[in-house]
Amino acid sequence: MPAFDALRVTSSWAGYYEMNTFDHNGLVGAVAPYDNLCTACGFSGHGLQQAPATGKGLAELIATGAYHTLDLSPLRVDRVAEGKPLREANII
Ligand SMILES: Cc1cc2nc3c(=O)[nH]c(=O)nc-3n(C[C@H](O)[C@H](O)[C@H](O)COP(=O)(O)OP(=O)(O)OC[C@H]3O[C@@H](n4cnc5c(N)ncnc54)[C@H](O)[C@@H]3O)c2cc1C
């Protein structure tokens, strides 16, 4: 396609994944050793679909000290230090 030689990039866009290289899953909840420092990050390209449940769950945790609607404890941050990855097969 010789015409492509004349094409020039005039603008670009990049979407950076926020990556959790441990197991590519969200890290949600308290960050030890602090019980008043919470995080919701590391969703690695599938966080949008989990955002409503994550927001609700984290709000419950902060407000009441526990999850009520959904148990999000499998996404707890401690699993990294424990060396227990939470693998998700149905994502890229
Ligand atoms: C190309 C692409 C495609 C995707 N496709 C899908 C999909 O199909 N389905 C799906 O479920 N998910 C998808 N995702 C993933 C999803 O978008 C993310 O998992 C989700 O947006 C993460 O939400 P977040 O709030 O954790 O982080 P973010 O949305 O990244 O929000 C972090 C915010 O913090 C701000 N910030 C950063 N540093 C600072 C600082 N120092 N001070 C103040 N603010 C700061 C940033 O500006 C940003 O607004 C995709 C992501 C990308 C990049």
The ligand as an SDF file (V2000), in Angstrom:
LIG
                    3D

 53 58  0  0  0  0  0  0  0  0999 V2000
   -7.8860   -0.2500   27.2620 C   0  0  0  0  0  0  0  0  0  0  0  0
   -8.6430   -0.7670   28.4720 C   0  0  0  0  0  0  0  0  0  0  0  0
   -9.7290   -1.5980   28.2850 C   0  0  0  0  0  0  0  0  0  0  0  0
  -10.4330   -2.0770   29.3680 C   0  0  0  0  0  0  0  0  0  0  0  0
  -11.5230   -2.8680   29.1470 N   0  0  0  0  0  0  0  0  0  0  0  0
  -12.2420   -3.2940   30.1850 C   0  0  0  0  0  0  0  0  0  0  0  0
  -13.4100   -4.1040   29.9730 C   0  0  0  0  0  0  0  0  0  0  0  0
  -13.7870   -4.4210   28.8450 O   0  0  0  0  0  0  0  0  0  0  0  0
  -14.0940   -4.5300   31.0550 N   0  0  0  0  0  0  0  0  0  0  0  0
  -13.7250   -4.2060   32.3180 C   0  0  0  0  0  0  0  0  0  0  0  0
  -14.3930   -4.6270   33.2540 O   0  0  0  0  0  0  0  0  0  0  0  0
  -12.6340   -3.4410   32.5680 N   0  0  0  0  0  0  0  0  0  0  0  0
  -11.8820   -2.9790   31.5270 C   0  0  0  0  0  0  0  0  0  0  0  0
  -10.7650   -2.2300   31.7360 N   0  0  0  0  0  0  0  0  0  0  0  0
  -10.2910   -2.0510   33.1030 C   0  0  0  0  0  0  0  0  0  0  0  0
  -10.9920   -0.9650   33.8510 C   0  0  0  0  0  0  0  0  0  0  0  0
  -11.0780    0.2100   33.0590 O   0  0  0  0  0  0  0  0  0  0  0  0
  -10.1440   -0.7120   35.1110 C   0  0  0  0  0  0  0  0  0  0  0  0
   -9.9710   -1.9360   35.8160 O   0  0  0  0  0  0  0  0  0  0  0  0
  -10.8310    0.2790   36.0150 C   0  0  0  0  0  0  0  0  0  0  0  0
  -11.0370    1.5040   35.3490 O   0  0  0  0  0  0  0  0  0  0  0  0
   -9.9590    0.5080   37.2360 C   0  0  0  0  0  0  0  0  0  0  0  0
  -10.6060    1.4300   38.0600 O   0  0  0  0  0  0  0  0  0  0  0  0
   -9.8010    2.1270   39.1910 P   0  0  0  0  0  0  0  0  0  0  0  0
  -10.7390    3.1110   39.8090 O   0  0  0  0  0  0  0  0  0  0  0  0
   -9.1790    1.0910   40.0700 O   0  0  0  0  0  0  0  0  0  0  0  0
   -8.5850    2.8760   38.4700 O   0  0  0  0  0  0  0  0  0  0  0  0
   -8.6390    4.0390   37.3940 P   0  0  0  0  0  0  0  0  0  0  0  0
   -9.9030    4.0190   36.6020 O   0  0  0  0  0  0  0  0  0  0  0  0
   -7.3160    3.9250   36.6780 O   0  0  0  0  0  0  0  0  0  0  0  0
   -8.6790    5.3480   38.2900 O   0  0  0  0  0  0  0  0  0  0  0  0
   -7.5420    5.8070   38.9710 C   0  0  0  0  0  0  0  0  0  0  0  0
   -7.6830    7.2900   39.0780 C   0  0  0  0  0  0  0  0  0  0  0  0
   -6.6650    7.7950   39.9530 O   0  0  0  0  0  0  0  0  0  0  0  0
   -6.1210    8.9390   39.3620 C   0  0  0  0  0  0  0  0  0  0  0  0
   -4.7820    9.0780   39.9190 N   0  0  0  0  0  0  0  0  0  0  0  0
   -3.6670    8.3430   39.6570 C   0  0  0  0  0  0  0  0  0  0  0  0
   -2.6380    8.7690   40.3830 N   0  0  0  0  0  0  0  0  0  0  0  0
   -3.0990    9.7970   41.1320 C   0  0  0  0  0  0  0  0  0  0  0  0
   -2.4970   10.6550   42.0860 C   0  0  0  0  0  0  0  0  0  0  0  0
   -1.2410   10.5280   42.4550 N   0  0  0  0  0  0  0  0  0  0  0  0
   -3.2700   11.5970   42.6580 N   0  0  0  0  0  0  0  0  0  0  0  0
   -4.5710   11.7350   42.3270 C   0  0  0  0  0  0  0  0  0  0  0  0
   -5.2020   10.9410   41.4160 N   0  0  0  0  0  0  0  0  0  0  0  0
   -4.4630    9.9860   40.8390 C   0  0  0  0  0  0  0  0  0  0  0  0
   -6.1470    8.6840   37.8780 C   0  0  0  0  0  0  0  0  0  0  0  0
   -6.0880    9.8920   37.1560 O   0  0  0  0  0  0  0  0  0  0  0  0
   -7.4930    7.9830   37.7240 C   0  0  0  0  0  0  0  0  0  0  0  0
   -8.5600    8.8950   37.5310 O   0  0  0  0  0  0  0  0  0  0  0  0
  -10.0410   -1.7240   30.6710 C   0  0  0  0  0  0  0  0  0  0  0  0
   -8.9350   -0.8890   30.8600 C   0  0  0  0  0  0  0  0  0  0  0  0
   -8.2490   -0.4240   29.7690 C   0  0  0  0  0  0  0  0  0  0  0  0
   -7.0770    0.5010   29.9930 C   0  0  0  0  0  0  0  0  0  0  0  0
  1  2  1  0
  2  3  1  0
  2 52  2  0
  3  4  2  0
  4  5  1  0
  4 50  1  0
  5  6  2  0
  6  7  1  0
  6 13  1  0
  7  8  2  0
  7  9  1  0
  9 10  1  0
 10 11  2  0
 10 12  1  0
 12 13  2  0
 13 14  1  0
 14 15  1  0
 14 50  1  0
 15 16  1  0
 16 17  1  0
 16 18  1  0
 18 19  1  0
 18 20  1  0
 20 21  1  0
 20 22  1  0
 22 23  1  0
 23 24  1  0
 24 25  2  0
 24 26  1  0
 24 27  1  0
 27 28  1  0
 28 29  2  0
 28 30  1  0
 28 31  1  0
 31 32  1  0
 32 33  1  0
 33 34  1  0
 33 48  1  0
 34 35  1  0
 35 36  1  0
 35 46  1  0
 36 37  1  0
 36 45  1  0
 37 38  2  0
 38 39  1  0
 39 40  1  0
 39 45  2  0
 40 41  1  0
 40 42  2  0
 42 43  1  0
 43 44  2  0
 44 45  1  0
 46 47  1  0
 46 48  1  0
 48 49  1  0
 50 51  2  0
 51 52  1  0
 52 53  1  0
M  END
$$$$
